[in-house]
Amino acid sequence: MQLKWTAVALAALTLVACGKKEEAAAPAAPAPTAAAPAPAAPPADALVVKIGHVAPTSGPIAHLGKDNEFGAKMAIEDLNAKGLKIGDKVAKFELLAEDDAGDPKQGTAVAQKLVDSKVNGIVGHLNSGTTIPASKLYSDAGIPQISPSATNPKYTRQGFKTTFRVVADDTQLGGTLGKYAVETLKGKNIAVIDDRTAYGQGVAEEFEKAAKAAGATIVGHEFTTDKSTDFNAILTKLKSSKPDVLFFGGMDAVGGPMLKQVKQLGLNVKFMGGDGLCTGELPKLAGDAIGEEMVVCAEAGGVDGDFKQPLEDFKAKFKTKNGVEVQIYAPYVYDAVNVLAEAMVKAGSADPEKYLPEVGKVQYKGVTGPIAFDEKGDIKNGALTLFTYKGGVRTQIAVVR
């Protein structure tokens, strides 16, 4: 795979921390202002379009699930504000949001609930481990599904016509990180840990294959779970093999505590991971164990050139509306909802059977960049963004295609 690098020099990237506001005397009561006009009510004969969204909004990665759900809510509100027409009717979009807690069994249960609710389209799930089993239920029902974040290649390789994703998969994600570990970080002896989930195992295996192909020696591959908090035994075992790079396939809720124990054991390594690790929350979870440029990770997405400003504008709007920064995939959820709407408009129908063919033909300019799908439902020319952490802040290294 030939890679095109759009380098963003680390030294040139600094982020200004927010300081505390100075206390001031209580101001005079402001003059009353006119209330913002309420959005126009949809006509009585509006076409109701139900969009299902699923993510873990409870459990250890609820911060990521809520991030995705906020993105879905913003997309629904913006679509309704536009008064979008599908066929000859104004569409009234409704969001049916469900929590799968990152658990495959709960994921299939809520998937069946959404199928029974006769949703017109699905955006989700967040994790590969819930997305893959749920995808069969959506496929059997003929409902288009776009995942904004599931990266395991199996998701779009099951032969289903209903599955799409708007981010690159683990073949590209893990492969790019493996090559980067050897060629840029000069890793020679590399250790791997994965959490045995569909996501963690998948990205770790692709990383390992690429690192070996680039000339590294894999000195150990250990396993944990997505709920573990004690890693001393496996880290002690790996420490004896003297790795210079440690790759973790899993999420930030496990990666943060693992980083603390890496520091406690005096393991002098570059700590790498995929998009599940690569969040704004990781510095809080790892504390001072985050180090300076010690962690290198990749997000399965990214923009450059003319697409930078629309994404920054979205992030600013997101923070104003929700009071928090974007974690990772809210913009991809936002785009996924809009892609479904775009396909419905093109088909002149919200009937899944009628608009499904249009999803595969979409050429959509989103806040995350251009979106078009290949024959499997994977995004064409998907980007990755490499990050590190400086001063406790996630800092971009480069966008890779």
Disulfide bonds with the S-S distance in Angstrom:
Cys278-Cys297 2.14
